Amino acid sequence: MEQVVVNGLYLGAQYALIALGLTLIFALMNVLNFAHGQMYVLGGFVTYTIYGQMKLPFVLALVCSGLTLAVVGAFCEKFLFRPVIRRSKRDESTMLLAAAIAFLLDAVILLLFGEKQRGVPKIINGVFLSDTIVMPYDRIVVGVVAIVMIATFVLYMQYSKTGRAMRALAQDRVAAQLMGVNVERYSMIGFALGAMLAGVVGGLLVTITGISSGIGGPISIKAFMMVMIGGAGVVGGAIAGGFILGMMESVGLTVLREFGDITYLVIFVCLMVFLSIRPNGLMGKPWG
């Protein structure tokens, strides 16, 4: 049981970081970023290139992944989403744009890196062993880094001027604008921050699971599942959804493995039942 809990916490920390970026973008702009998984993949390939191929320090590669995706996110918000939101009266326009960006990033990643699975050397060797727990040291490091980043993000959103402005924007866009909040500036910062989180997680997990050009879609699906569990646009809900999904996956892979690969079948059934009871998630409010 201790092993299942530790694995669930490790997975949950990674998933919560992914969900935080997605829910932040939704809260600020009411945009479902279908390209979030592809941004994760791009971040993983940046780390693969700098750390795996150029042999530069892993920390530098991780920072470059975050900065690269922050620039990509800022570009997408300013030159793609902002004009569409300004000119279109239909929410479907941003959804179609996000889907188009996802397909574009898939094609660019495939063109640049090919379709093969890529991996990098372990950031630290060795395994932690106890009577009930077996955990590679690299997974411990990645899990700790993810938890520290989650805490840093929450503190940044709570106490920094930029974080307070983005929270005000998420609560009431019109009221925030009337109080002097630069809506366009903080929307761009929020989108860049959300994309940066996806890139950092991709950079972290390329050291554990590797990376390939075809996993962007499944990662986006997992991110949406976490947001639905916790509640769309709620930071605490994204964190809760990530840890809940991580724990469910850990328990499922342990308990259900004798029945075959049905873990996500069971998770999807549980999710449908849950949403039929709480359609807005644990902490969410009705959309719109």
matplotlib code that plots the C-alpha trace (Angstrom):
import matplotlib.pyplot as plt

x = [0.0, 2.8, 4.3, 0.9, 0.6, 4.1, 3.6, 0.3, 1.8, 4.7, 2.2, -0.1, 2.6, 3.4, -0.3, -1.1, 1.6, 0.1, -3.4, -2.4, -1.2, -4.4, -6.8, -4.9, -5.4, -9.1, -9.6, -8.1, -9.3, -12.2, -10.1, -9.8, -6.2, -6.3, -2.6, -1.5, -0.3, 1.7, 3.3, 4.3, 5.9, 7.8, 9.2, 10.3, 12.1, 13.9, 15.2, 16.2, 18.1, 20.0, 20.6, 20.5, 22.3, 24.3, 25.3, 24.6, 23.4, 19.9, 18.9, 19.9, 17.8, 14.8, 15.0, 15.3, 12.2, 10.2, 11.4, 10.9, 7.3, 6.7, 7.6, 5.5, 2.5, 2.9, 3.1, 0.0, -2.0, -0.9, -1.0, -3.6, -6.0, -6.2, -7.4, -9.8, -11.3, -11.6, -13.3, -15.4, -18.6, -18.6, -16.7, -16.3, -13.8, -11.1, -11.7, -11.1, -8.0, -6.6, -7.2, -5.5, -2.5, -2.4, -2.3, 0.4, 2.6, 2.2, 3.4, 6.3, 7.5, 7.2, 9.2, 11.9, 12.3, 10.8, 8.4, 10.9, 10.8, 13.6, 15.2, 17.9, 20.4, 19.2, 19.7, 20.7, 21.4, 20.4, 17.3, 15.8, 15.0, 13.0, 10.8, 7.8, 9.0, 11.1, 11.7, 14.4, 16.2, 15.5, 11.8, 12.2, 14.0, 11.4, 8.6, 10.2, 10.9, 7.2, 5.9, 8.2, 7.0, 3.3, 3.9, 5.9, 3.1, 0.4, 2.4, 3.1, -0.5, -1.5, 1.0, 2.6, 1.2, 1.0, -0.7, -3.3, -4.0, -4.5, -6.8, -8.9, -9.0, -10.2, -12.9, -14.4, -12.8, -14.9, -14.5, -10.8, -10.5, -12.5, -10.1, -7.2, -5.9, -4.3, -6.4, -4.3, -1.0, -2.0, -3.8, -0.5, 1.4, -1.1, -1.0, 2.8, 2.9, 0.5, 2.5, 5.7, 4.3, 3.5, 7.1, 8.7, 6.7, 7.7, 11.3, 11.1, 9.4, 11.6, 14.2, 11.7, 9.4, 11.1, 9.3, 7.8, 5.9, 2.6, 1.8, 0.5, -3.1, -3.2, -1.5, -4.2, -6.9, -5.4, -5.1, -8.8, -9.7, -7.9, -9.6, -13.0, -12.4, -11.3, -13.4, -12.6, -10.7, -9.9, -6.3, -7.0, -9.2, -6.5, -4.1, -6.7, -7.6, -4.0, -3.4, -6.7, -6.0, -2.4, -3.7, -6.4, -3.9, -1.5, -4.2, -5.6, -2.2, -1.7, -5.1, -6.4, -3.2, -4.3, -7.4, -5.3, -4.9, -8.2, -7.1, -8.2, -11.4, -12.3, -11.1, -13.3, -16.3, -15.7, -15.3, -18.6, -20.4, -18.7, -19.6, -23.2, -23.4, -21.1, -21.0, -18.9, -16.2, -15.2, -14.6, -15.8, -18.7, -21.0, -19.2, -20.2]
y = [0.0, 2.4, 1.8, 2.6, 5.9, 7.0, 6.2, 8.1, 11.2, 11.1, 10.9, 13.4, 16.1, 15.8, 15.8, 18.8, 20.9, 20.0, 20.8, 24.1, 25.5, 24.5, 25.8, 29.1, 29.7, 28.8, 31.0, 34.1, 33.8, 31.2, 29.3, 25.5, 25.1, 21.9, 22.4, 22.0, 18.4, 19.5, 22.2, 19.6, 17.5, 20.5, 21.2, 17.6, 17.8, 21.1, 19.3, 16.3, 18.5, 20.6, 17.9, 14.7, 15.8, 18.9, 17.5, 20.7, 20.7, 19.4, 22.5, 24.7, 22.5, 22.7, 26.5, 26.7, 24.4, 26.8, 29.9, 28.5, 27.5, 30.8, 32.6, 30.2, 30.8, 34.6, 34.5, 32.4, 34.7, 37.9, 37.1, 34.3, 34.1, 37.9, 38.9, 36.0, 36.9, 40.5, 39.9, 36.8, 36.6, 32.8, 30.7, 27.9, 30.1, 29.9, 26.1, 25.6, 27.9, 25.9, 22.6, 24.1, 25.1, 21.5, 20.0, 22.6, 21.9, 18.1, 18.6, 20.9, 18.5, 15.5, 17.4, 18.5, 15.4, 12.5, 9.9, 7.8, 7.6, 9.8, 9.6, 11.2, 10.0, 9.7, 12.9, 10.8, 7.1, 4.7, 3.4, 4.1, 0.8, 0.1, -2.7, -1.4, 1.2, 1.0, 4.3, 5.4, 8.5, 10.3, 9.9, 11.3, 14.3, 15.0, 14.6, 17.0, 19.5, 19.3, 19.8, 22.8, 24.3, 23.8, 25.6, 28.4, 28.9, 29.0, 31.6, 33.6, 33.8, 34.6, 37.3, 38.8, 41.9, 39.9, 37.0, 39.2, 40.9, 37.5, 36.3, 39.5, 39.0, 35.4, 36.4, 39.2, 40.4, 43.6, 44.6, 44.1, 46.2, 49.0, 48.9, 49.5, 46.0, 45.8, 42.9, 42.2, 42.3, 39.9, 37.6, 37.3, 36.7, 34.1, 32.2, 32.3, 31.0, 28.2, 27.1, 27.4, 25.0, 22.5, 22.8, 22.4, 19.2, 17.9, 18.6, 16.8, 13.7, 13.2, 12.0, 9.3, 8.2, 9.7, 11.7, 11.1, 13.2, 11.3, 11.7, 15.3, 14.2, 11.7, 14.3, 16.9, 14.3, 13.7, 17.4, 17.9, 15.0, 16.6, 20.0, 18.3, 16.5, 19.6, 22.2, 24.4, 27.6, 26.8, 26.5, 24.4, 22.2, 21.6, 20.5, 18.3, 16.8, 16.0, 14.2, 12.4, 11.1, 10.2, 8.2, 6.5, 5.5, 4.2, 2.1, 0.9, -0.2, -2.2, -3.6, -4.2, -5.4, -9.0, -8.1, -6.5, -2.9, -1.6, 1.0, 4.0, 2.2, 2.1, 5.7, 7.0, 5.1, 6.6, 10.0, 9.8, 8.8, 11.6, 14.2, 13.1, 13.9, 17.0, 18.3, 21.3, 19.3, 19.4, 23.2, 24.5, 26.8, 26.7, 27.9, 31.1]
z = [0.0, 0.8, -2.7, -4.3, -2.3, -3.2, -6.9, -6.8, -5.2, -7.7, -10.7, -9.1, -8.7, -12.5, -13.5, -11.2, -12.9, -16.3, -15.2, -13.6, -16.9, -18.6, -16.0, -15.7, -19.4, -19.2, -16.1, -17.7, -21.3, -21.2, -23.8, -23.9, -25.0, -27.0, -27.8, -24.2, -24.7, -27.8, -25.7, -23.2, -26.0, -27.3, -23.9, -23.6, -27.0, -26.0, -22.9, -25.1, -27.5, -24.9, -22.2, -24.3, -27.4, -26.5, -23.1, -21.3, -17.6, -17.0, -15.0, -18.0, -20.3, -18.0, -17.8, -21.6, -22.0, -19.7, -21.5, -25.0, -24.2, -22.5, -25.7, -27.7, -25.4, -25.5, -29.3, -29.6, -27.2, -28.8, -32.5, -32.7, -29.8, -29.1, -32.6, -32.7, -29.3, -30.3, -33.7, -33.1, -31.2, -30.9, -28.3, -30.9, -32.8, -30.1, -29.7, -33.5, -33.3, -30.4, -32.3, -35.3, -33.2, -31.8, -35.3, -36.4, -33.4, -34.0, -37.6, -36.7, -33.9, -36.3, -39.0, -36.6, -34.4, -36.3, -34.9, -32.8, -29.0, -27.6, -24.2, -22.2, -19.5, -16.0, -14.0, -11.0, -10.6, -7.9, -6.2, -2.8, -1.0, 2.1, 3.4, 1.6, -1.0, -4.1, -5.8, -8.2, -7.0, -10.3, -9.7, -6.2, -7.5, -10.3, -7.8, -5.3, -8.0, -9.2, -5.7, -5.1, -8.4, -7.4, -4.1, -5.8, -8.3, -5.6, -3.6, -6.7, -7.6, -4.0, -3.1, -6.2, -8.0, -11.2, -9.5, -7.9, -11.2, -12.9, -10.1, -10.4, -14.2, -13.7, -11.3, -13.3, -16.5, -16.9, -13.3, -13.4, -16.5, -14.8, -11.8, -14.1, -14.8, -18.3, -19.6, -22.7, -20.9, -18.1, -20.5, -22.4, -19.2, -18.0, -21.3, -21.3, -17.7, -18.5, -21.6, -19.5, -16.9, -19.7, -21.1, -17.7, -17.0, -20.4, -19.6, -16.3, -17.6, -20.6, -18.1, -16.8, -19.7, -22.7, -25.3, -28.8, -31.2, -30.9, -27.2, -27.3, -27.7, -24.8, -22.5, -23.4, -22.6, -19.2, -18.6, -19.4, -17.2, -14.3, -14.9, -15.1, -11.8, -9.9, -11.7, -14.7, -13.9, -10.3, -9.3, -6.2, -8.3, -10.8, -8.1, -6.5, -9.9, -10.7, -7.4, -7.7, -11.2, -10.2, -7.2, -9.3, -12.0, -9.3, -7.7, -11.0, -12.3, -9.1, -8.5, -12.0, -13.8, -13.6, -15.7, -18.5, -19.5, -18.3, -15.8, -18.0, -18.9, -15.2, -14.7, -17.6, -16.2, -12.8, -14.3, -16.2, -13.0, -11.1, -13.6, -13.7, -10.0, -9.9, -13.5, -12.4, -10.6, -7.0, -6.8, -10.1, -11.0, -14.0, -17.2, -18.9]

ax = plt.figure().add_subplot(projection="3d")
ax.plot(x, y, z, "-o")
ax.set_aspect("equal")
plt.show()
